[in-house]
Amino acid sequence: MFIFDLMNLYDLFVKPYETYTTLQIFLEAFAAIFGILSVYFSIKKNIWVYPTGIISTLIYVYILFNFGLLGDCMINVYYTVMSIYGWILWAKNSNDHIHVEVSWASKKEWFYGILLFALSLILVTVVYYYKPFIDNQFSMRNIRLGLYHLDWGNWLDVVTTSIFLVGMWFMAKRRVENWIFWIIGDFICIPMMIYKGLGITSVQYLVFTIMAIQGFITWKKSLRTKST
């Protein structure tokens, strides 16, 4: 049983990297480290969440583009843009230019969050609809548009992308609820990244899930302390 488990772990986390270059492995590990640092600073309500996050997302843009995962690539472009937006907002609302205060989201913000989630589902589905066209170097020659090529991993990607977009928006607004979206999305991404052959990234999402739970508890506790 133990040997069988080791073989499974090898197939899931090691074998996919046999075809990767040293640079690709290094970049993925580097991006994962900075991603974890970003979550750590987020828990601390420290503005360094954004510069570290930007480094991670830019590296993933390069990695995912080269792997042909254009949907994921475009989302990381969005993460980068939202990180710049969040960085500006946090800087404006920080007394010491490092730390910020947080709060619960209003009903109006929840409405916008739900609307953003719905629009994201539509947008990412449209991107996948045109993926054969994009993969064919933006040529319609000998291709057929549609969603026929999507597997369960792609559909999960559509959902998690929309979850993360809302999470990014709530985080930029410094709302405690952002952690709820990160917890759900990160947990779903663990098996999805293993399926895509990105074992290092799947471990990163496992760490993200644990840290997101800690982040939710920490932010919620800081609000309770502030109100007493």
PyMOL commands that place a pseudoatom at each C-alpha (Angstrom):
pseudoatom trace, name=CA, resn=MET, resi=1, chain=A, elem=C, hetatm=0, pos=[0.000, 0.000, 0.000]
pseudoatom trace, name=CA, resn=PHE, resi=2, chain=A, elem=C, hetatm=0, pos=[2.830, 2.390, 0.942]
pseudoatom trace, name=CA, resn=ILE, resi=3, chain=A, elem=C, hetatm=0, pos=[4.669, 1.700, -2.333]
pseudoatom trace, name=CA, resn=PHE, resi=4, chain=A, elem=C, hetatm=0, pos=[1.418, 2.192, -4.260]
pseudoatom trace, name=CA, resn=ASP, resi=5, chain=A, elem=C, hetatm=0, pos=[0.913, 5.564, -2.585]
pseudoatom trace, name=CA, resn=LEU, resi=6, chain=A, elem=C, hetatm=0, pos=[4.459, 6.601, -3.433]
pseudoatom trace, name=CA, resn=MET, resi=7, chain=A, elem=C, hetatm=0, pos=[3.864, 5.686, -7.074]
pseudoatom trace, name=CA, resn=ASN, resi=8, chain=A, elem=C, hetatm=0, pos=[0.702, 7.768, -7.089]
pseudoatom trace, name=CA, resn=LEU, resi=9, chain=A, elem=C, hetatm=0, pos=[2.553, 10.718, -5.611]
pseudoatom trace, name=CA, resn=TYR, resi=10, chain=A, elem=C, hetatm=0, pos=[5.294, 10.296, -8.189]
pseudoatom trace, name=CA, resn=ASP, resi=11, chain=A, elem=C, hetatm=0, pos=[2.783, 10.284, -11.046]
pseudoatom trace, name=CA, resn=LEU, resi=12, chain=A, elem=C, hetatm=0, pos=[0.985, 13.333, -9.670]
pseudoatom trace, name=CA, resn=PHE, resi=13, chain=A, elem=C, hetatm=0, pos=[3.850, 15.562, -8.564]
pseudoatom trace, name=CA, resn=VAL, resi=14, chain=A, elem=C, hetatm=0, pos=[7.074, 14.393, -10.205]
pseudoatom trace, name=CA, resn=LYS, resi=15, chain=A, elem=C, hetatm=0, pos=[6.333, 12.748, -13.554]
pseudoatom trace, name=CA, resn=PRO, resi=16, chain=A, elem=C, hetatm=0, pos=[4.765, 15.856, -15.171]
pseudoatom trace, name=CA, resn=TYR, resi=17, chain=A, elem=C, hetatm=0, pos=[8.025, 17.734, -14.558]
pseudoatom trace, name=CA, resn=GLU, resi=18, chain=A, elem=C, hetatm=0, pos=[10.120, 15.228, -16.515]
pseudoatom trace, name=CA, resn=THR, resi=19, chain=A, elem=C, hetatm=0, pos=[9.333, 17.172, -19.694]
pseudoatom trace, name=CA, resn=TYR, resi=20, chain=A, elem=C, hetatm=0, pos=[9.843, 20.605, -18.110]
pseudoatom trace, name=CA, resn=THR, resi=21, chain=A, elem=C, hetatm=0, pos=[13.015, 22.634, -18.431]
pseudoatom trace, name=CA, resn=THR, resi=22, chain=A, elem=C, hetatm=0, pos=[14.954, 23.700, -15.348]
pseudoatom trace, name=CA, resn=LEU, resi=23, chain=A, elem=C, hetatm=0, pos=[13.877, 27.287, -16.006]
pseudoatom trace, name=CA, resn=GLN, resi=24, chain=A, elem=C, hetatm=0, pos=[10.178, 26.326, -16.075]
pseudoatom trace, name=CA, resn=ILE, resi=25, chain=A, elem=C, hetatm=0, pos=[10.466, 24.469, -12.753]
pseudoatom trace, name=CA, resn=PHE, resi=26, chain=A, elem=C, hetatm=0, pos=[12.399, 27.335, -11.179]
pseudoatom trace, name=CA, resn=LEU, resi=27, chain=A, elem=C, hetatm=0, pos=[9.879, 29.942, -12.362]
pseudoatom trace, name=CA, resn=GLU, resi=28, chain=A, elem=C, hetatm=0, pos=[6.898, 27.973, -11.058]
pseudoatom trace, name=CA, resn=ALA, resi=29, chain=A, elem=C, hetatm=0, pos=[8.582, 27.504, -7.660]
pseudoatom trace, name=CA, resn=PHE, resi=30, chain=A, elem=C, hetatm=0, pos=[9.567, 31.189, -7.569]
pseudoatom trace, name=CA, resn=ALA, resi=31, chain=A, elem=C, hetatm=0, pos=[6.013, 32.267, -8.423]
pseudoatom trace, name=CA, resn=ALA, resi=32, chain=A, elem=C, hetatm=0, pos=[4.599, 29.955, -5.745]
pseudoatom trace, name=CA, resn=ILE, resi=33, chain=A, elem=C, hetatm=0, pos=[6.923, 31.383, -3.082]
pseudoatom trace, name=CA, resn=PHE, resi=34, chain=A, elem=C, hetatm=0, pos=[5.933, 34.959, -3.888]
pseudoatom trace, name=CA, resn=GLY, resi=35, chain=A, elem=C, hetatm=0, pos=[2.270, 33.920, -3.997]
pseudoatom trace, name=CA, resn=ILE, resi=36, chain=A, elem=C, hetatm=0, pos=[2.560, 32.527, -0.463]
pseudoatom trace, name=CA, resn=LEU, resi=37, chain=A, elem=C, hetatm=0, pos=[4.363, 35.696, 0.663]
pseudoatom trace, name=CA, resn=SER, resi=38, chain=A, elem=C, hetatm=0, pos=[1.516, 37.744, -0.791]
pseudoatom trace, name=CA, resn=VAL, resi=39, chain=A, elem=C, hetatm=0, pos=[-1.094, 35.826, 1.208]
pseudoatom trace, name=CA, resn=TYR, resi=40, chain=A, elem=C, hetatm=0, pos=[1.054, 36.174, 4.347]
pseudoatom trace, name=CA, resn=PHE, resi=41, chain=A, elem=C, hetatm=0, pos=[1.187, 39.966, 3.963]
pseudoatom trace, name=CA, resn=SER, resi=42, chain=A, elem=C, hetatm=0, pos=[-2.544, 40.004, 3.275]
pseudoatom trace, name=CA, resn=ILE, resi=43, chain=A, elem=C, hetatm=0, pos=[-3.217, 38.252, 6.591]
pseudoatom trace, name=CA, resn=LYS, resi=44, chain=A, elem=C, hetatm=0, pos=[-1.100, 40.924, 8.294]
pseudoatom trace, name=CA, resn=LYS, resi=45, chain=A, elem=C, hetatm=0, pos=[-3.087, 43.657, 6.457]
pseudoatom trace, name=CA, resn=ASN, resi=46, chain=A, elem=C, hetatm=0, pos=[0.263, 44.771, 5.078]
pseudoatom trace, name=CA, resn=ILE, resi=47, chain=A, elem=C, hetatm=0, pos=[0.408, 46.633, 1.775]
pseudoatom trace, name=CA, resn=TRP, resi=48, chain=A, elem=C, hetatm=0, pos=[3.297, 44.397, 0.654]
pseudoatom trace, name=CA, resn=VAL, resi=49, chain=A, elem=C, hetatm=0, pos=[0.574, 41.936, -0.319]
pseudoatom trace, name=CA, resn=TYR, resi=50, chain=A, elem=C, hetatm=0, pos=[0.443, 43.717, -3.658]
pseudoatom trace, name=CA, resn=PRO, resi=51, chain=A, elem=C, hetatm=0, pos=[4.084, 44.010, -4.850]
pseudoatom trace, name=CA, resn=THR, resi=52, chain=A, elem=C, hetatm=0, pos=[4.741, 40.371, -3.914]
pseudoatom trace, name=CA, resn=GLY, resi=53, chain=A, elem=C, hetatm=0, pos=[1.471, 39.325, -5.551]
pseudoatom trace, name=CA, resn=ILE, resi=54, chain=A, elem=C, hetatm=0, pos=[2.301, 41.214, -8.741]
pseudoatom trace, name=CA, resn=ILE, resi=55, chain=A, elem=C, hetatm=0, pos=[5.635, 39.390, -9.050]
pseudoatom trace, name=CA, resn=SER, resi=56, chain=A, elem=C, hetatm=0, pos=[3.824, 36.047, -8.660]
pseudoatom trace, name=CA, resn=THR, resi=57, chain=A, elem=C, hetatm=0, pos=[1.038, 36.805, -11.151]
pseudoatom trace, name=CA, resn=LEU, resi=58, chain=A, elem=C, hetatm=0, pos=[3.409, 38.181, -13.800]
pseudoatom trace, name=CA, resn=ILE, resi=59, chain=A, elem=C, hetatm=0, pos=[5.490, 35.005, -13.644]
pseudoatom trace, name=CA, resn=TYR, resi=60, chain=A, elem=C, hetatm=0, pos=[2.317, 32.915, -13.954]
pseudoatom trace, name=CA, resn=VAL, resi=61, chain=A, elem=C, hetatm=0, pos=[1.276, 34.974, -16.983]
pseudoatom trace, name=CA, resn=TYR, resi=62, chain=A, elem=C, hetatm=0, pos=[4.497, 33.864, -18.674]
pseudoatom trace, name=CA, resn=ILE, resi=63, chain=A, elem=C, hetatm=0, pos=[4.211, 30.233, -17.523]
pseudoatom trace, name=CA, resn=LEU, resi=64, chain=A, elem=C, hetatm=0, pos=[0.549, 29.786, -18.453]
pseudoatom trace, name=CA, resn=PHE, resi=65, chain=A, elem=C, hetatm=0, pos=[0.954, 31.494, -21.824]
pseudoatom trace, name=CA, resn=ASN, resi=66, chain=A, elem=C, hetatm=0, pos=[3.770, 29.106, -22.715]
pseudoatom trace, name=CA, resn=PHE, resi=67, chain=A, elem=C, hetatm=0, pos=[1.646, 26.135, -21.592]
pseudoatom trace, name=CA, resn=GLY, resi=68, chain=A, elem=C, hetatm=0, pos=[-1.232, 27.300, -23.769]
pseudoatom trace, name=CA, resn=LEU, resi=69, chain=A, elem=C, hetatm=0, pos=[-3.529, 27.826, -20.760]
pseudoatom trace, name=CA, resn=LEU, resi=70, chain=A, elem=C, hetatm=0, pos=[-4.821, 31.107, -22.139]
pseudoatom trace, name=CA, resn=GLY, resi=71, chain=A, elem=C, hetatm=0, pos=[-7.834, 31.361, -19.849]
pseudoatom trace, name=CA, resn=ASP, resi=72, chain=A, elem=C, hetatm=0, pos=[-5.631, 31.099, -16.755]
pseudoatom trace, name=CA, resn=CYS, resi=73, chain=A, elem=C, hetatm=0, pos=[-3.109, 33.431, -18.375]
pseudoatom trace, name=CA, resn=MET, resi=74, chain=A, elem=C, hetatm=0, pos=[-5.708, 36.149, -18.997]
pseudoatom trace, name=CA, resn=ILE, resi=75, chain=A, elem=C, hetatm=0, pos=[-6.960, 35.849, -15.444]
pseudoatom trace, name=CA, resn=ASN, resi=76, chain=A, elem=C, hetatm=0, pos=[-3.467, 36.404, -14.071]
pseudoatom trace, name=CA, resn=VAL, resi=77, chain=A, elem=C, hetatm=0, pos=[-3.259, 39.524, -16.243]
pseudoatom trace, name=CA, resn=TYR, resi=78, chain=A, elem=C, hetatm=0, pos=[-6.465, 40.619, -14.502]
pseudoatom trace, name=CA, resn=TYR, resi=79, chain=A, elem=C, hetatm=0, pos=[-4.974, 39.768, -11.096]
pseudoatom trace, name=CA, resn=THR, resi=80, chain=A, elem=C, hetatm=0, pos=[-1.992, 41.974, -11.919]
pseudoatom trace, name=CA, resn=VAL, resi=81, chain=A, elem=C, hetatm=0, pos=[-4.223, 44.901, -12.895]
pseudoatom trace, name=CA, resn=MET, resi=82, chain=A, elem=C, hetatm=0, pos=[-6.405, 44.415, -9.793]
pseudoatom trace, name=CA, resn=SER, resi=83, chain=A, elem=C, hetatm=0, pos=[-3.281, 44.248, -7.625]
pseudoatom trace, name=CA, resn=ILE, resi=84, chain=A, elem=C, hetatm=0, pos=[-2.206, 47.654, -8.920]
pseudoatom trace, name=CA, resn=TYR, resi=85, chain=A, elem=C, hetatm=0, pos=[-5.733, 48.961, -8.235]
pseudoatom trace, name=CA, resn=GLY, resi=86, chain=A, elem=C, hetatm=0, pos=[-5.730, 47.456, -4.737]
pseudoatom trace, name=CA, resn=TRP, resi=87, chain=A, elem=C, hetatm=0, pos=[-2.237, 48.800, -4.054]
pseudoatom trace, name=CA, resn=ILE, resi=88, chain=A, elem=C, hetatm=0, pos=[-3.460, 52.330, -4.840]
pseudoatom trace, name=CA, resn=LEU, resi=89, chain=A, elem=C, hetatm=0, pos=[-6.571, 51.944, -2.655]
pseudoatom trace, name=CA, resn=TRP, resi=90, chain=A, elem=C, hetatm=0, pos=[-4.639, 50.492, 0.287]
pseudoatom trace, name=CA, resn=ALA, resi=91, chain=A, elem=C, hetatm=0, pos=[-2.012, 53.263, 0.026]
pseudoatom trace, name=CA, resn=LYS, resi=92, chain=A, elem=C, hetatm=0, pos=[-4.746, 55.914, 0.161]
pseudoatom trace, name=CA, resn=ASN, resi=93, chain=A, elem=C, hetatm=0, pos=[-6.373, 54.319, 3.210]
pseudoatom trace, name=CA, resn=SER, resi=94, chain=A, elem=C, hetatm=0, pos=[-3.261, 53.571, 5.238]
pseudoatom trace, name=CA, resn=ASN, resi=95, chain=A, elem=C, hetatm=0, pos=[-2.111, 55.841, 8.054]
pseudoatom trace, name=CA, resn=ASP, resi=96, chain=A, elem=C, hetatm=0, pos=[1.432, 54.452, 8.111]
pseudoatom trace, name=CA, resn=HIS, resi=97, chain=A, elem=C, hetatm=0, pos=[1.541, 53.576, 4.372]
pseudoatom trace, name=CA, resn=ILE, resi=98, chain=A, elem=C, hetatm=0, pos=[1.907, 49.902, 5.352]
pseudoatom trace, name=CA, resn=HIS, resi=99, chain=A, elem=C, hetatm=0, pos=[-1.148, 48.654, 7.279]
pseudoatom trace, name=CA, resn=VAL, resi=100, chain=A, elem=C, hetatm=0, pos=[-4.866, 49.179, 6.679]
pseudoatom trace, name=CA, resn=GLU, resi=101, chain=A, elem=C, hetatm=0, pos=[-8.125, 48.851, 8.588]
pseudoatom trace, name=CA, resn=VAL, resi=102, chain=A, elem=C, hetatm=0, pos=[-10.723, 46.319, 7.431]
pseudoatom trace, name=CA, resn=SER, resi=103, chain=A, elem=C, hetatm=0, pos=[-14.513, 45.990, 7.646]
pseudoatom trace, name=CA, resn=TRP, resi=104, chain=A, elem=C, hetatm=0, pos=[-17.478, 43.872, 6.591]
pseudoatom trace, name=CA, resn=ALA, resi=105, chain=A, elem=C, hetatm=0, pos=[-18.986, 44.389, 3.133]
pseudoatom trace, name=CA, resn=SER, resi=106, chain=A, elem=C, hetatm=0, pos=[-22.225, 46.327, 2.738]
pseudoatom trace, name=CA, resn=LYS, resi=107, chain=A, elem=C, hetatm=0, pos=[-25.331, 44.950, 1.007]
pseudoatom trace, name=CA, resn=LYS, resi=108, chain=A, elem=C, hetatm=0, pos=[-24.537, 47.167, -1.978]
pseudoatom trace, name=CA, resn=GLU, resi=109, chain=A, elem=C, hetatm=0, pos=[-21.013, 45.725, -2.232]
pseudoatom trace, name=CA, resn=TRP, resi=110, chain=A, elem=C, hetatm=0, pos=[-22.431, 42.193, -2.030]
pseudoatom trace, name=CA, resn=PHE, resi=111, chain=A, elem=C, hetatm=0, pos=[-24.734, 43.061, -4.930]
pseudoatom trace, name=CA, resn=TYR, resi=112, chain=A, elem=C, hetatm=0, pos=[-21.758, 44.262, -6.970]
pseudoatom trace, name=CA, resn=GLY, resi=113, chain=A, elem=C, hetatm=0, pos=[-19.833, 41.148, -5.958]
pseudoatom trace, name=CA, resn=ILE, resi=114, chain=A, elem=C, hetatm=0, pos=[-22.613, 38.832, -7.188]
pseudoatom trace, name=CA, resn=LEU, resi=115, chain=A, elem=C, hetatm=0, pos=[-22.885, 40.856, -10.405]
pseudoatom trace, name=CA, resn=LEU, resi=116, chain=A, elem=C, hetatm=0, pos=[-19.114, 40.594, -10.932]
pseudoatom trace, name=CA, resn=PHE, resi=117, chain=A, elem=C, hetatm=0, pos=[-19.286, 36.833, -10.387]
pseudoatom trace, name=CA, resn=ALA, resi=118, chain=A, elem=C, hetatm=0, pos=[-22.040, 36.446, -13.013]
pseudoatom trace, name=CA, resn=LEU, resi=119, chain=A, elem=C, hetatm=0, pos=[-20.250, 38.649, -15.533]
pseudoatom trace, name=CA, resn=SER, resi=120, chain=A, elem=C, hetatm=0, pos=[-17.001, 36.749, -14.931]
pseudoatom trace, name=CA, resn=LEU, resi=121, chain=A, elem=C, hetatm=0, pos=[-18.710, 33.423, -15.615]
pseudoatom trace, name=CA, resn=ILE, resi=122, chain=A, elem=C, hetatm=0, pos=[-19.945, 34.777, -18.945]
pseudoatom trace, name=CA, resn=LEU, resi=123, chain=A, elem=C, hetatm=0, pos=[-16.613, 36.380, -19.874]
pseudoatom trace, name=CA, resn=VAL, resi=124, chain=A, elem=C, hetatm=0, pos=[-14.449, 33.336, -19.099]
pseudoatom trace, name=CA, resn=THR, resi=125, chain=A, elem=C, hetatm=0, pos=[-16.914, 31.028, -20.900]
pseudoatom trace, name=CA, resn=VAL, resi=126, chain=A, elem=C, hetatm=0, pos=[-16.690, 33.290, -23.959]
pseudoatom trace, name=CA, resn=VAL, resi=127, chain=A, elem=C, hetatm=0, pos=[-12.885, 33.134, -23.786]
pseudoatom trace, name=CA, resn=TYR, resi=128, chain=A, elem=C, hetatm=0, pos=[-13.039, 29.328, -23.801]
pseudoatom trace, name=CA, resn=TYR, resi=129, chain=A, elem=C, hetatm=0, pos=[-15.578, 29.415, -26.645]
pseudoatom trace, name=CA, resn=TYR, resi=130, chain=A, elem=C, hetatm=0, pos=[-13.006, 31.245, -28.782]
pseudoatom trace, name=CA, resn=LYS, resi=131, chain=A, elem=C, hetatm=0, pos=[-10.032, 29.262, -27.444]
pseudoatom trace, name=CA, resn=PRO, resi=132, chain=A, elem=C, hetatm=0, pos=[-9.678, 27.160, -30.659]
pseudoatom trace, name=CA, resn=PHE, resi=133, chain=A, elem=C, hetatm=0, pos=[-9.394, 30.454, -32.563]
pseudoatom trace, name=CA, resn=ILE, resi=134, chain=A, elem=C, hetatm=0, pos=[-6.813, 31.817, -30.101]
pseudoatom trace, name=CA, resn=ASP, resi=135, chain=A, elem=C, hetatm=0, pos=[-4.804, 28.570, -30.087]
pseudoatom trace, name=CA, resn=ASN, resi=136, chain=A, elem=C, hetatm=0, pos=[-4.777, 28.647, -33.899]
pseudoatom trace, name=CA, resn=GLN, resi=137, chain=A, elem=C, hetatm=0, pos=[-2.858, 31.932, -33.811]
pseudoatom trace, name=CA, resn=PHE, resi=138, chain=A, elem=C, hetatm=0, pos=[-6.081, 33.929, -34.232]
pseudoatom trace, name=CA, resn=SER, resi=139, chain=A, elem=C, hetatm=0, pos=[-6.988, 32.238, -37.480]
pseudoatom trace, name=CA, resn=MET, resi=140, chain=A, elem=C, hetatm=0, pos=[-10.356, 30.656, -38.336]
pseudoatom trace, name=CA, resn=ARG, resi=141, chain=A, elem=C, hetatm=0, pos=[-8.768, 28.251, -40.802]
pseudoatom trace, name=CA, resn=ASN, resi=142, chain=A, elem=C, hetatm=0, pos=[-9.729, 24.605, -40.166]
pseudoatom trace, name=CA, resn=ILE, resi=143, chain=A, elem=C, hetatm=0, pos=[-11.158, 25.225, -36.691]
pseudoatom trace, name=CA, resn=ARG, resi=144, chain=A, elem=C, hetatm=0, pos=[-14.569, 24.967, -35.065]
pseudoatom trace, name=CA, resn=LEU, resi=145, chain=A, elem=C, hetatm=0, pos=[-15.631, 27.319, -32.301]
pseudoatom trace, name=CA, resn=GLY, resi=146, chain=A, elem=C, hetatm=0, pos=[-17.527, 26.076, -29.267]
pseudoatom trace, name=CA, resn=LEU, resi=147, chain=A, elem=C, hetatm=0, pos=[-17.236, 24.552, -25.821]
pseudoatom trace, name=CA, resn=TYR, resi=148, chain=A, elem=C, hetatm=0, pos=[-16.909, 20.963, -27.025]
pseudoatom trace, name=CA, resn=HIS, resi=149, chain=A, elem=C, hetatm=0, pos=[-13.213, 20.857, -26.086]
pseudoatom trace, name=CA, resn=LEU, resi=150, chain=A, elem=C, hetatm=0, pos=[-13.740, 21.679, -22.413]
pseudoatom trace, name=CA, resn=ASP, resi=151, chain=A, elem=C, hetatm=0, pos=[-13.169, 18.999, -19.774]
pseudoatom trace, name=CA, resn=TRP, resi=152, chain=A, elem=C, hetatm=0, pos=[-14.010, 19.082, -16.061]
pseudoatom trace, name=CA, resn=GLY, resi=153, chain=A, elem=C, hetatm=0, pos=[-10.787, 20.943, -15.317]
pseudoatom trace, name=CA, resn=ASN, resi=154, chain=A, elem=C, hetatm=0, pos=[-11.714, 23.715, -17.740]
pseudoatom trace, name=CA, resn=TRP, resi=155, chain=A, elem=C, hetatm=0, pos=[-15.201, 24.088, -16.268]
pseudoatom trace, name=CA, resn=LEU, resi=156, chain=A, elem=C, hetatm=0, pos=[-13.732, 24.241, -12.783]
pseudoatom trace, name=CA, resn=ASP, resi=157, chain=A, elem=C, hetatm=0, pos=[-11.388, 26.908, -14.092]
pseudoatom trace, name=CA, resn=VAL, resi=158, chain=A, elem=C, hetatm=0, pos=[-14.387, 28.958, -15.250]
pseudoatom trace, name=CA, resn=VAL, resi=159, chain=A, elem=C, hetatm=0, pos=[-15.942, 28.769, -11.777]
pseudoatom trace, name=CA, resn=THR, resi=160, chain=A, elem=C, hetatm=0, pos=[-12.777, 29.331, -9.728]
pseudoatom trace, name=CA, resn=THR, resi=161, chain=A, elem=C, hetatm=0, pos=[-11.747, 32.237, -11.927]
pseudoatom trace, name=CA, resn=SER, resi=162, chain=A, elem=C, hetatm=0, pos=[-15.038, 33.976, -11.181]
pseudoatom trace, name=CA, resn=ILE, resi=163, chain=A, elem=C, hetatm=0, pos=[-14.667, 33.208, -7.469]
pseudoatom trace, name=CA, resn=PHE, resi=164, chain=A, elem=C, hetatm=0, pos=[-11.166, 34.676, -7.405]
pseudoatom trace, name=CA, resn=LEU, resi=165, chain=A, elem=C, hetatm=0, pos=[-12.214, 37.798, -9.301]
pseudoatom trace, name=CA, resn=VAL, resi=166, chain=A, elem=C, hetatm=0, pos=[-14.767, 38.583, -6.598]
pseudoatom trace, name=CA, resn=GLY, resi=167, chain=A, elem=C, hetatm=0, pos=[-12.197, 37.766, -3.917]
pseudoatom trace, name=CA, resn=MET, resi=168, chain=A, elem=C, hetatm=0, pos=[-9.701, 40.185, -5.481]
pseudoatom trace, name=CA, resn=TRP, resi=169, chain=A, elem=C, hetatm=0, pos=[-12.332, 42.920, -5.598]
pseudoatom trace, name=CA, resn=PHE, resi=170, chain=A, elem=C, hetatm=0, pos=[-13.358, 42.449, -1.959]
pseudoatom trace, name=CA, resn=MET, resi=171, chain=A, elem=C, hetatm=0, pos=[-9.690, 42.407, -0.924]
pseudoatom trace, name=CA, resn=ALA, resi=172, chain=A, elem=C, hetatm=0, pos=[-9.021, 45.678, -2.751]
pseudoatom trace, name=CA, resn=LYS, resi=173, chain=A, elem=C, hetatm=0, pos=[-11.973, 47.096, -0.804]
pseudoatom trace, name=CA, resn=ARG, resi=174, chain=A, elem=C, hetatm=0, pos=[-10.456, 45.703, 2.432]
pseudoatom trace, name=CA, resn=ARG, resi=175, chain=A, elem=C, hetatm=0, pos=[-13.530, 43.592, 3.199]
pseudoatom trace, name=CA, resn=VAL, resi=176, chain=A, elem=C, hetatm=0, pos=[-13.312, 40.550, 5.488]
pseudoatom trace, name=CA, resn=GLU, resi=177, chain=A, elem=C, hetatm=0, pos=[-15.474, 38.497, 3.119]
pseudoatom trace, name=CA, resn=ASN, resi=178, chain=A, elem=C, hetatm=0, pos=[-12.638, 38.317, 0.585]
pseudoatom trace, name=CA, resn=TRP, resi=179, chain=A, elem=C, hetatm=0, pos=[-11.234, 35.355, 2.554]
pseudoatom trace, name=CA, resn=ILE, resi=180, chain=A, elem=C, hetatm=0, pos=[-14.408, 33.317, 2.067]
pseudoatom trace, name=CA, resn=PHE, resi=181, chain=A, elem=C, hetatm=0, pos=[-13.897, 33.434, -1.699]
pseudoatom trace, name=CA, resn=TRP, resi=182, chain=A, elem=C, hetatm=0, pos=[-10.193, 32.608, -1.411]
pseudoatom trace, name=CA, resn=ILE, resi=183, chain=A, elem=C, hetatm=0, pos=[-10.907, 29.600, 0.826]
pseudoatom trace, name=CA, resn=ILE, resi=184, chain=A, elem=C, hetatm=0, pos=[-13.470, 28.147, -1.605]
pseudoatom trace, name=CA, resn=GLY, resi=185, chain=A, elem=C, hetatm=0, pos=[-11.435, 28.879, -4.741]
pseudoatom trace, name=CA, resn=ASP, resi=186, chain=A, elem=C, hetatm=0, pos=[-8.105, 27.697, -3.321]
pseudoatom trace, name=CA, resn=PHE, resi=187, chain=A, elem=C, hetatm=0, pos=[-9.611, 24.409, -2.121]
pseudoatom trace, name=CA, resn=ILE, resi=188, chain=A, elem=C, hetatm=0, pos=[-11.100, 23.695, -5.554]
pseudoatom trace, name=CA, resn=CYS, resi=189, chain=A, elem=C, hetatm=0, pos=[-7.792, 24.537, -7.271]
pseudoatom trace, name=CA, resn=ILE, resi=190, chain=A, elem=C, hetatm=0, pos=[-5.797, 21.864, -5.424]
pseudoatom trace, name=CA, resn=PRO, resi=191, chain=A, elem=C, hetatm=0, pos=[-7.032, 18.911, -7.556]
pseudoatom trace, name=CA, resn=MET, resi=192, chain=A, elem=C, hetatm=0, pos=[-7.404, 21.106, -10.631]
pseudoatom trace, name=CA, resn=MET, resi=193, chain=A, elem=C, hetatm=0, pos=[-3.711, 22.069, -10.672]
pseudoatom trace, name=CA, resn=ILE, resi=194, chain=A, elem=C, hetatm=0, pos=[-2.655, 18.440, -10.133]
pseudoatom trace, name=CA, resn=TYR, resi=195, chain=A, elem=C, hetatm=0, pos=[-4.785, 17.533, -13.151]
pseudoatom trace, name=CA, resn=LYS, resi=196, chain=A, elem=C, hetatm=0, pos=[-3.058, 20.255, -15.199]
pseudoatom trace, name=CA, resn=GLY, resi=197, chain=A, elem=C, hetatm=0, pos=[0.366, 18.884, -14.283]
pseudoatom trace, name=CA, resn=LEU, resi=198, chain=A, elem=C, hetatm=0, pos=[1.334, 21.808, -12.048]
pseudoatom trace, name=CA, resn=GLY, resi=199, chain=A, elem=C, hetatm=0, pos=[2.173, 19.910, -8.860]
pseudoatom trace, name=CA, resn=ILE, resi=200, chain=A, elem=C, hetatm=0, pos=[4.120, 22.738, -7.226]
pseudoatom trace, name=CA, resn=THR, resi=201, chain=A, elem=C, hetatm=0, pos=[1.191, 25.074, -7.784]
pseudoatom trace, name=CA, resn=SER, resi=202, chain=A, elem=C, hetatm=0, pos=[-1.250, 22.534, -6.304]
pseudoatom trace, name=CA, resn=VAL, resi=203, chain=A, elem=C, hetatm=0, pos=[0.831, 22.450, -3.101]
pseudoatom trace, name=CA, resn=GLN, resi=204, chain=A, elem=C, hetatm=0, pos=[0.794, 26.244, -3.157]
pseudoatom trace, name=CA, resn=TYR, resi=205, chain=A, elem=C, hetatm=0, pos=[-3.017, 26.206, -3.240]
pseudoatom trace, name=CA, resn=LEU, resi=206, chain=A, elem=C, hetatm=0, pos=[-3.086, 23.794, -0.293]
pseudoatom trace, name=CA, resn=VAL, resi=207, chain=A, elem=C, hetatm=0, pos=[-0.973, 26.279, 1.654]
pseudoatom trace, name=CA, resn=PHE, resi=208, chain=A, elem=C, hetatm=0, pos=[-3.228, 29.081, 0.383]
pseudoatom trace, name=CA, resn=THR, resi=209, chain=A, elem=C, hetatm=0, pos=[-6.315, 27.303, 1.737]
pseudoatom trace, name=CA, resn=ILE, resi=210, chain=A, elem=C, hetatm=0, pos=[-4.807, 26.975, 5.209]
pseudoatom trace, name=CA, resn=MET, resi=211, chain=A, elem=C, hetatm=0, pos=[-3.559, 30.569, 5.163]
pseudoatom trace, name=CA, resn=ALA, resi=212, chain=A, elem=C, hetatm=0, pos=[-6.914, 31.880, 3.900]
pseudoatom trace, name=CA, resn=ILE, resi=213, chain=A, elem=C, hetatm=0, pos=[-8.686, 30.246, 6.851]
pseudoatom trace, name=CA, resn=GLN, resi=214, chain=A, elem=C, hetatm=0, pos=[-6.135, 31.875, 9.141]
pseudoatom trace, name=CA, resn=GLY, resi=215, chain=A, elem=C, hetatm=0, pos=[-6.624, 35.190, 7.339]
pseudoatom trace, name=CA, resn=PHE, resi=216, chain=A, elem=C, hetatm=0, pos=[-10.392, 35.096, 7.819]
pseudoatom trace, name=CA, resn=ILE, resi=217, chain=A, elem=C, hetatm=0, pos=[-9.994, 34.367, 11.534]
pseudoatom trace, name=CA, resn=THR, resi=218, chain=A, elem=C, hetatm=0, pos=[-7.356, 37.102, 11.949]
pseudoatom trace, name=CA, resn=TRP, resi=219, chain=A, elem=C, hetatm=0, pos=[-9.303, 39.817, 10.109]
pseudoatom trace, name=CA, resn=LYS, resi=220, chain=A, elem=C, hetatm=0, pos=[-12.521, 38.911, 11.912]
pseudoatom trace, name=CA, resn=LYS, resi=221, chain=A, elem=C, hetatm=0, pos=[-10.718, 38.975, 15.259]
pseudoatom trace, name=CA, resn=SER, resi=222, chain=A, elem=C, hetatm=0, pos=[-9.212, 42.397, 14.511]
pseudoatom trace, name=CA, resn=LEU, resi=223, chain=A, elem=C, hetatm=0, pos=[-12.690, 43.780, 13.906]
pseudoatom trace, name=CA, resn=ARG, resi=224, chain=A, elem=C, hetatm=0, pos=[-13.954, 42.322, 17.190]
pseudoatom trace, name=CA, resn=THR, resi=225, chain=A, elem=C, hetatm=0, pos=[-10.964, 43.829, 19.032]
pseudoatom trace, name=CA, resn=LYS, resi=226, chain=A, elem=C, hetatm=0, pos=[-11.545, 47.204, 17.413]
pseudoatom trace, name=CA, resn=SER, resi=227, chain=A, elem=C, hetatm=0, pos=[-15.218, 47.294, 18.453]
pseudoatom trace, name=CA, resn=THR, resi=228, chain=A, elem=C, hetatm=0, pos=[-14.467, 46.553, 22.142]
for i in range(1, 228): cmd.bond("trace and resi %d" % i, "trace and resi %d" % (i + 1))
show_as sticks, trace
zoom trace
